[in-house]
Amino acid sequence: MRLFCCCLLLLVAASAATVFVVARRIGDQPLLKPTSGWTADGVFNPAAIKVGSKTVLLFRAQDANHTSRIGYAESPDGLHFTERPEPVLSPEAPYEKNGGVEDPRVVQINGTYYLTYTGYDGHSAQLCLATGKDLLHWTRQGVILPAYKGTWNTQWTKSGAILPKQVNGKWWMYYLGTRTDSDGKPRDYMGLAESADLLHWRDATDKPVLDRRPDAFDSRVMEPGPAPIFTDAGILLLYNGANEKLVYGPGWVLFDKQDPRRVIARADAPFILPTLRWEVGGQVPNVIFLEGDVIRAQTAHSLALIGYYGAADKYVGAMDIRIRLDN
């Protein structure tokens, strides 16, 4: 498939770190689309991971009743996918029923896959965890960050992006928490949690790790994307921002390798925005939501990724992402 539509370039320097990002869509059509049954209303927001020579997507699918499940698709080239006919995770636990299992992220650590996802019971969305030795069979570990009980987040929790290795003897995870600001409006912020065993998590800070910037591309939502990447310049996290009009596009933030709470540099603009028909129109309009990526190449100062994103809560698209980091 040809590269389609060159997107935003971004250059930001802070604390002697410079990050430069170029993103291009891979093709002008979705990789995955809704079909029927449990995928009738949408196939979107995929996690991605490389397993040997194949790329695996764990995607969110919705049926006609808007119940969400997690499906599995694999590809030999990262672009042409074959979907399994049945989901690999369906709502069963009380904290999932009447809504479903949503928006997975996945990381492999010491031979175990850790799948974070949102459990939605029709009333509350809460960050949950499942583990497995393969990507087909999962053991629930329960709600790991309950809604309404955080140190600063007073509403829902979602979107756990786990660091693939320890820092200072701990495991760390960026996540989304919702709170109501002083102006009375609820907004989605990025938090940081810590764990000794990858199963039991707690807030690592008493406030979000990213400050809100009024009128910025992420003034309404700051939501982690794929698992963070360790680089020579710092911990690179690609995340999803939305403005007050709820137009979604991904940006990035660079954290200190020795202190995952400390921001070194942060994007001033998204590196891609919804423009294609199937990104602008869908269940939720004007959304590019980056949730999975696979590293194609990495050096001390550069990264080449394939990013997989949900478009308008309806489809799955792909983009080629090139990143340069200098410190």
Buried (B, 14 or more C-beta within 10 A) or exposed (E): EEEBBEBBEBEBEEEEBBBBBBBBBBBEEBBBBBEEEBBBBBBBBBBBBBEEEBBBBBBBBBBEEBBBBBBBBBBEEBEEBEBEEEBBBBBEEEBBBEBBBBBBBBBBBEEEBBBBBBBBBEEBBBBBBBBBEEBBEBEBBBBBBBBEEBBEBBBBBBBBBBBEEEBEEEBBBBBBBBBEEEEEEEBBBBBBBBBEEBEEBEBBBEBBBBEEEEEBBBBBBBBBBBBBBBBEBBBBBBBBBBBEEEBBBBBBBBBBBEEBEBBBBBBEBBBBBBEBEBBBBBBBBBBBBBBBBBEBEBEEBBBBBBBBBBBBBBBBBBBBBBBBBBB
